[in-house]
Amino acid sequence: MDINMKKVILLTALLCSAMLSFGQGPWGQPPVEDPTGYKDAYKDYFTVGVAVNMRNVTDEDQMALIRKNFNSITAENDMKPVSLQPREGEWNWENADRIADFCRENGIPLRGHCLCWHSQFADWMFVDENGNDVPKEVFYERLRTHIHTVVNRYKDVVYAWDVVNEAMADGDGRRNPWTREEPSPYRQSRHFKLCGDEFIAKAFEFAREADPDALLFYNDYNAADPAKRDRIYNMVKKMKDAGVPIDGIGMQGHYNIYGPSMADVEAAIQKYATIVDQIHFTELDIRINQEMGGQLRFSRGEAKPVPEHVKVLHEAQYADLFKVFRKYKDVITNVTFWNLSDRDSWLGQNNYPLPFDKDYKPKRVYNIIKNFNPALDNAEIKEDFVPSAMNQPGQQYPMVNSQGYARFRVVAPDAKSVIVSLGLGGQGGTVLRKNEEGVWMGTTEGPMDEGFHYYHLTIDGGVVNDPGAKNYYGSVRWESGIEIPAHDQDFYAVKNVPHGQVTQVLFPSKETGQTHRAFVYLPPQYDGKKKFPVLYLQHGWGEDETAWSNQGHANLIMDNLIAEGKCKPFIIVMTYGMTNEVKFGGLRSFDFTKFERVLVDELVPYIDANFKTIAKKDMRAMAGLSMGGMETRNITLARPEVFGYYGLLSGGTYSPEDIKSPDQVKVIFMSCGSKEYPDGILKSAEALKEAGYNAVGYVSEGTGHEFQTWRRSLYQMAPLLFR
């Protein structure tokens, strides 16, 4: 294999990888380590914390990860009552001190957790030396001593304490159907049975005595659940009205990919904000089962693969939550992840709960949380939605608006999840939400690029097309299509001008032993008498010979250009590039030479024999988008005697060293979207010009690796051909 072939295959692999990635240019620039972390991204919003264990603060790599991302730390277990004082007067300071020292050494404030909790509590506080229950006064004295000792030891580094944890009952608040009794709003803990709710007030009073400056929080899980929300609100309001020094409410974020709803989270924040000045989200993790709060279905052991649609649901729940957090930054002053990684999580790594995986590597969700667009947080979406131009007849959805947002509607009353995956390859997506009628609705987070986009639905892990939209071949399958109206769509609009025709031809191939298909655009002037030049125009990876006429509107672009006198009439031939024989990821093994022989040795002669063509090099061009551009580059360099015009549309570049002399080619056209790698295109074009080549570099403004880029590219390239 020669050097040029190796270059082409490598570039193609990079290109196609970029097609299926987020925000990558087609030439895959080397990743640069981002020195910023969560604390930097949210410096204007709230502090971002993490709960740690001893391994986290003794391992150099984990400590570096903490220092980069977090400006608040919580001891996961090492400051709980039973950990610090398992027996009266017996203090275990080692682990808590090590965590506190790490905070001191790195200038990271410490969040204290927790002083009074029914679980992992020092049960000796309730009994005398003979095991008999003590009166509440004795309990209070022991609790006061414990709180004072702990708070005073760490008051130089602890800025807030979870004073009382999880004192409110679970449940929906309904009466017992048998006794008709109203359920108690309080957890029937040993504390409550001995003291009633007075123990809550006492714990806060003791903490304030010990440190008048620390922020004091009541902390609980399922705090967004409407029934429990009201119980927490009523308790805290009662306490504050009585003068109990509660500064804030800690809303534990032990959520799952299906809930809670953002409406419930917002309602809780709004209600709590009427009685406290600060809210902390204290224990954030999102599990991939349907449990929530204190429910525990541990999934430990070897990590199991997480289905793609589950990852998307996980990402969407985190993204939606942080959007809510940012919205209420005036009252939310801290958000703390409950553990550093999936390896550390109390939920087990198979519940996939955190932004860092079991190896402490960031997941996609890490960047989704970190690299948010503030402009989208408060964006006002115009309600001028209309059906997409690519919908099935009579179908209202999907819809698009004047800003470029897309809205989807899917009827699937029994489904657990519906995701719209946009783009070639369909990674990520818009998670739809089900209304009371069982109809799933959703709008894209932000405006989409102008032009055509592939998409499909994922319903409970199964991939299906949207029944409201027409289908187009892409991603090696028939995908739904949506059109975002472009400001410059006039150049491919259907107009009252002479129209050419697109005809299907079948041609035999000795190379493959099969009959192949091609589509041929014949300009309006084609009458079977006059001869015309020919452009061989190739599709990209995952597409086929229908792409340029269906998705690309190549025929309409040509009709309009010819009618306006902007380009010479010519034939366009579009055939299957044999790219789909190789699965994504195996492109380095793909042999371009077979397609080269089919195209040059079989299709070109067939077209010359069956159509009125000018059968010579200077009247023949080859161009292609994406992988079709890679095929174009390979074939034009390997067979310089066949084509006189070259076009690479998001398909790489030529250099002066690639081509023997400027006499070999009439025009070299290279293009890409401004969201790809425009500098590479423009620099390559300039280098070719300086070497004496007729080269043009074009950049489609505001687009990426997509058909609007390639429509515009064809529009710009066509007038340059066969002049």
N, C-alpha and C positions, 0 to 999 in steps of 0.2 A: 504494500500500500504506500503510495507516494505521500510526500509531506502535505500537499494541498488537500488530498483526500482526508488525511488525519485532522487537518485544521477544520475542514468542513464538518466532519462528524462531531468533533468536540464542540464547535460553535452551535451546531444544531441541538446537541444535548443541552447546552446551556440555555438556548433559546426556548426550547419546549419546557424546560424546568421553570423558566420565568413565566411562561404562559399560565402555569398552574399555581403560581405563588402570589403572595400579596405584596404589591408595591415594588417588585423587582424589575429592573430593566432587562432586556433580552440578552444582554451580554454579561449578566451576572457578576457585577463588580464584587471584589473580595469584601467580605463583611468586616466592618470596623467595630471594635468593641465600644459600646456606648458607656461612657463613664457615669452617666446619670442613673438614678434609680427612682423608686416610688417616692421617697422623701423629696426629691427634686421636682418631680412631676406635680406633686400636690402641695408644694410649699405655700401657695396662695389659698389653700382650701383647709387642710387639717393635717395633723400629724398622722403618720402611718406606722403602726406598731406590729410587733410579732411576739408571740409567746414562745419561750425558749426552754430547752432542757440543758443539762450539763454538757452533753456532747456538742451542742451548738456553740457554746462559749469556750470550748477548749480545742476545737478543730480549726486550723488556720483558714481553710477555704470557706467554712461555714461562717466564721467570724467576719471574713471579708464580705461575704454576701449580706450579712446583717448590716455592717457598716455602710455599704453602698445603698441599701434600700430603705432602712428604717430609722426613724428618730423617736421611737418609743419602744420600750421593751417591757414584757410581762413575764414573770416566772410562771411557767405552766402549773407546776405542782409544788415547788420547793418553798413557797411562802404560805401554804395552806396550814391551818392550825395543827393538824395531826403530824405534818412534816416537821414543823418547827418545835412543837412541844408535845411529844406523844404521851408523856407522863409528867405530872406536876413537878416543875422545877428542873426537868431534864430537857435541855435545849440543844437542838441540832442546827447549828448555824452554818455549817461548812458550805453546802450547796447554795443557799440563799446569799451568803456573803460573796461567793465566787461570781454569781450573777450580778450582784450589786457592784462589785469591784469592776467587772467588765463595763458596766454602765458608767461608772466614775471615770475609768481610764479613757473611754471613748466619747465622753460628753453626751451620753444618751440618757434622757430622763427615764426613770423606772416607774411603771404602773403597778401598784401593789395589789396582789390577788391571793387570797382574800382573808378577811378577819373573822367572819362568822358565817358558817355554812353547815347545813344539816349533814351533808356528806363529807367524808374526810375531815371530820371534826374531832376534837380532843374530848372523847366521851368521859374521861375521868372528871371533867368539870361538873358532871351531873351527880356523882356519887361520892359517899364518904369512904373511909378506909375499909369499911365492912361491906361495901357494895350497895348500901342503902341510898335511896334518892335524897339529895340535899334540898333544902328550901331555896327558892329563887334568889334570896339575898346572898347566899353563899355562891351560887352560880354566877351572879352578877359580879361579885368581888373577884372571882377567878377570871371571868371574862375581861374585866377591867384591867387586871394585872397583865394578862396576856396581850391585850391590845396596846397598852401603854409601852410594854417592853418591846414589842415588835415595831411599833410606829416610831418610837424614839431612836431605835437602832438604825433605821433607814430613812429618817426624815430629811437628811441632807441630799438624798438622791430620788426619793419617791415623791412624785408630784400629785398623784391621785391614788385613792384606795377604793377597791370594791369592798365596802364595809360589810354589807349583808348581801348574801347570794342566794337566789332561788327560794324565797320565802313564800311565794304565792302558788296556789294550787293550779293544776292543769284542769282540763275539761271545758265543756261548753257552757257551764254555768246553769244548766237546766236542773229543775227539781228532781229529786229521786222519785221515779215513777211508783215506787212501792210505799215509801213513807211520806211522800209529798213534802219533804223537808227541803228548805233551801240549802244548797251546799255551801260550806264555808269557803270564803275566798282565799283562805290561808292554807298552806301546806301543813298537814297534821304531823309536824316534826316533833322531836323531843323538846326542842326549844319552845315551840308554840304550846304544847301540852303543859309545860311547866309554867310558862310566863304569859301566855297569850301574845298579842302583838307588841307588848311592852318591850320585849327583848330587842326588837328592831330599833326602837327609840334609844334604848340604853347603849346599844353598840355604836350608834352614831354619836351619842353624847361622849362616850369614852374616847372615840377616835378624834373628835374635835378638841377634847382636853389635851390629848397627846400632841397634836399638831394643828394649831389654829390656821395654818396656811395651806394645808393639803386639801385637794378637791375630794369630796366624799360622795360615793355613788352607791345607789341601789342597783343591783345587777341581776338579770333574769333572762331565761330563754323563752322562745315563742312569744316575745314581747310585741310582735306585730299581729298576733292572732287577736281578732276583735274582742273575744270574751276575756282572754287573759290581759289584753291591753287595758281594758276597763278596770279590772281588779288591781293591776299595778298602779294605774292612775289614781284610783280612789284611795289606795293605801298611802301613796306618796303625798297626795294632797292633804289627807288627814294628818299625817305626820308633820308636814310643813306648817299647816295651820296651827299645830300645837307647838311650834317652835323647834322641832327636830332639825338639826343642821344637815339636810340632804341637799347637796349641790347639783347633782345630776343623776340621770338614769342611764344605766348600761344596758343596751339592747344586744343580747347575744345573737350572733348571726349564724347559728347552726341550721342552715337552710339546705334545700335540695334543688335539683334542676327544674322541678315543676312548681315550686312555691317557696315562700309566699308570693302573692301577687304584689306588684309594685304599688297598687292602690292601697293595699293593707299596710305596707311599709310606710307610705307617705301619710296615711291617716294616723298611724301611731306616732310618727315624728311630730306631726302637727299638734296632736293632743298633748303629748308630753311637754312640748315647748311652751305650753301655757302655764306650766307649774315649775319648770326648771330652766336654767339658763344654758345648760350644757347636756348634750347627749353623746355618749360614746358607743360605737359599735365594737363590742369588746371581744368577741370570740368568733370571728368570721371564718367559715369554711362552707363549701357547697358540695354535698355528696351526690352521687349519681343514682342512688335509689330513692324511694319515695318517703323515707323516714325524715324526721325533722326534730330539732330540739334535743331533748335528752334520750330519744330513742337510739338504741345501740345495736346495729347489725354489723358487727366487726367483720372486716374482710381482710384479714392479714395473710401472710404467706406470699408466694410468688405473684408478681403483678400480672394481671390478665389484660389482653388487648382491649382497649376501649373503643367501641364502634364510633365511626366518624360522626354520625348524627348525634350521639350522646355528647361528644366533645363540643359540638356546636351549641347544644342546649346548655351545657356547662358554661361556655363562653358568653352566651347571651344573658344568662342569669347574672353573672358577674358584671357584665357591661351595663345591664339595666340598673343593678344595685348602685354601682359607682356613679352613674348618672344621677340617681336620686340623692346620693350622698353629696355630690357637688352642688346640687340644687339647694340643699339645706345647710350649706357651709357656715351660715351664721349661727347655727345652733349645734351642728355636729363638729366637734373639735378633735376627735380622734377616731380612727378606724384601725382595729388590730386584728391581724390574721392569727387564727388559733393554730399555731405551729409553723415552722419554717418550710417544711416540705412534706410530701406524701409519706415519706419514710417515717417522719416523726409523728404524724397525725394520730390522735386518739381514735379516729375512725378507720384506720387501716388504709394501706396504699391502694387497695382495689376499689375503694370508694372514690378515688381520684379527686380529693377534696380541695387541693391548693394550687396556686400558680406555679410552684416548683415541684418537679417530679421526684421520684424516690432517689434519684442520683443528683439532686439539687440543681438540675438543669431547668431553665425556664420553659414552660409550655407556651403555646400560642396565646393563651389567655393572659399570660404575664404582660405581653405587649399590648393586648387589647385594653387592659386596665391602665397601663402606663401611658400609651401614646394616643390618648383621647383628643378629639378635636373640640375645643371649647365653643367654637362657633355653632356646633350642632346641638349643644345642650339647651339653648334657648331659641333655637330656630323656629320660626313660625311657618308652618306648612300651609300653602294656599290650597283652598278647597275648590280648585278648578279642574278636578280630575276628569279625564275623558277616556274612553276605551282605547287601548293600544291599537295602532294601525295593523298589527299582525295577529289580532284576535280572530277566532273562528267566527263565521257569520252569526250575527245576533247576540254575541257574548259581550257582556259589559266589563268583565274582569279577565285579565289584569287591566288596571287603569294607570295613566300617567298624568302628571300635572305640568304646568308651565315652568316649574323650577327643576324638573328632572327626577322628582320622586316617583316611585312606582308603588302601587297598592294592589294587594292580592286578596282573593276571597276563595276559600275552599270549603266545601261541605263534606265533613267527615265527623259525624257526631260521636262515633265510638273510638276515635283516635286519641292517643295520649300526647302526641306531638306532631306538628306539621312545620316543616322548614322549607323555605324557598332558597335554593342554592343557585346563585347567579354566577355566570362566567364559564368559560371553557374549562372543564374539569370539575366544576361545581363545588369547590371548597368553601367552607364558611356558609353564611347565608342569613336570611331574615327569618326569625322565629315568629310564627303566627300565634295569636292567642285566641282561645275559644270563647265565644259569647254564650249567653244563656240558651240560644237556639241550636247550639252545637255547630255553629258556623265559625270557621277559623278566619281571622282577619289580621292584616299586618301591613305596615308601610316601611319601606327601606329607611335605614337610619339617616341617610343623607341623600342628596341628589346623585344620580348616576350620570356617567359620561354620556354624551349625546350619541345617538345611533343605535345599532343592533346589539342585543345581548342574548346569549343562550341562557336557559335556566331549566331546572326541573324541581319537582317536589320530592321531599323525603317524608313519608308518613310512617311513623313508628319504625324507622329503619329501612323501609322499602322505597325504592326509587320509582317514581311514576311521573308522567307528564301532566301538565295542567290541561284539563279538558277545555278550558276557555281559550287556549292559544293554539295557533298553528305550529307545526313541527318542522324543524330544520336539522340537517345532518351535521353534527358536531360532537366532540368528545367520544368519537367512535360509536355513536348511537344517535337516534333521532331525539332531539331535544326540543323543548318548548322555546319559543322566541318572543322577545318583546322589543319594541322600538321606542326609544326615547327621542322625541322630536328634536332635530338639530336646527340651529339657527341658519345653517347654510344648506338645508335639505333641498333647495330648489334645483341644484345641479343633478339630482337623481329623481326628481319628481316626474310623474307621468304628465306629459304636455301634449298639446295639439300640434305635433310635429310628425314627419314621416318616421315610421318605426321599422327597425330591422326585425329579423326573426331569429329565434334560437331553436336550432334543430338538433335532434339526437342522431348520432351515427354509431354504428357498431363496426369494429374493425378486428380482424383476426390477428393473433400474435403467435408466431412460432417460438418466440422467446419463452413465453409462459405456457403455451399450449391452450390458451383460453381466448374467448372473445371479449374484448374490452369496449367500454363505452366512452364516448366523448360528446360534449355539447359544443355546437359551432354557432357563433353569432355571425350573421350575415348582415351587413349594413343595408340601409334602405335602397342604396344605389345598386345593390347586387342584382343583376338581371341575367346571369348565366352567360354573358358575353364578355364584359370587361373583366380584366384580371385585377386582383387586389393583393396588397401585402397581408401578412399574417402575424398575429401576436399569439404565442403559446403562453397561456396564463394559468398558473398553478395555485391550488388551494393550500391550506396549512394542515398540520397534524390533526388527526381526528375528524377531518372533514372529507368531502369527496367532490366529484366533478359538478355537483349541483350548487356548490357554495357561491361561486362568483355571480351567477345569475339570480339565485334566490336571496341570499344574504347580502351580496355585494352590489346588486342592481347594475352590473357591468353593462348590460344591454341598454338600460335607460341612460346611464352616463354617456355612452357612446352616441345614442340617438340625439341627445341634447347638444353635445359638443359638435357633432356633424351639422345639425340644423343651424347652429350659430356660426358655422364656418370657422371653428376654432381648431379643428383637426381634420386630417385627411381620413376618408373612409377606409377601414381595414377590417379584416376578418379576425375574430378571436376564437381560439380553440382551447377548450377546457376539458381536461381528462383526469382520471383518477391517478394520483401520484404514487400509489402502492405503498403509502406510508403507514397504513393501518395494519400492515402485516406484522409490525413490531409494536409490542406493548410499551407504554410509557415506562421509562427507566432502562429500556434495552436498546436505545438508539445507537449506541456505539457499535452494535453488531449489525446494523442495517447496511446492506450493500446497495449503494446508489447506482451501481453500474447496470443492474438489470433494468431499472426504470429508464436509464439513459438509452439503452438499446431499444426498448419499446418505443420511446418517444422519437428518437432520432432516426432509427433504422426502419421503423414500422409505421408509426402514426404520421410523421411528416410526409413520407412518400404517399401514404393513403390520402391525406388531405390534398396534396398536390395533384393526385390522379383523379380525384372526385369533385374538386371545386376549382373555380377559376382563381388560381393563385399566381403570383409572380414568384416563381420557384428559384430564388437565388438569395444568397446570404444577406445582401443589403436591404432586402424586402422581407426579412424575417426577424422577429424579436422573440425573446423569452423573458418572462417575469414571473414572480411568485411571491406570495405572502408567507411569512413565518417559515415553516419547514419547506414550503414551496419555493421560498427564496433560497434556501440552502440547496435545494435541487437545482435551481437555476444557476447558482454560483458554480456548483460542481460541473454541470453539463456544459455551460458556456466556456469554462476553462479547459475542459477535457476535449471539446469539439469546437474549436474556434472557427472552423470553416462553415458552420451551419447557421449561426445567428450573428446579426450585425448590431443588435440593440439589446442591452441588458437592464433588467430591473429587479432590484431587491427591496421588497416592501416589508419592513420589520424582519428582514432576513439576513442581516449581516452586512458586510462591506467588502469592497475590493481595495487592494493597495496597488501602487504602480508595479511592485515586484511580482504581482500575480499574473500580469498580462504582458505579453512579449513586447508589444509596441502600440502606440496610439492608433496606428493604421488598422489594428485588429478589430476595433469596435467604433461605431458611429456615435452612440450616446450611452453613457452609464447613468442610470437613475437609481438613487438610494434614498430610502425614507424610513421614518418611524414616527411614533407619537411623542409628544413632548414629555409624557410620563414614562417613556422608555429610556433610551440612551441617546438623546439628540446630539450631544457633543461628539460622540463617536461617528455619527453620520456626517456631520458638518466638517469635522476634521479630515475624514477620509475623502470627502468630495474635494476639499481644498488641496489635499496632497495630490490627488489625481490631476486636478487642473494645473498645478504647478509643474507636473510631469508631462503636460501636453495633451491630456485626455479631455474630451468633452464630457464632463461629469456634472451632475446636478444632485445636490442634497436638499431634501425637503423634510420639514418637520410639521406634523399635524398638531396644531395647538389644542391643548386641553384633553387629549385622548391618550390612551395607552395601547396595549396589544389587542386591538379590537377592530371591527369592520369599518367603523367610521374613519379610522386612520387609513385603511386600505381603499375605501371608496375615494377619499380625498387624494390618495396617492395615485390611483388610476386617473382621476380627473386631471392631475398635474402632469402625469407622465404621457398620456395619450397624445397631446399636441406636439410632443417632442419627437414622436416616432415617424419615420418614413418621410421626413421633410426633404 
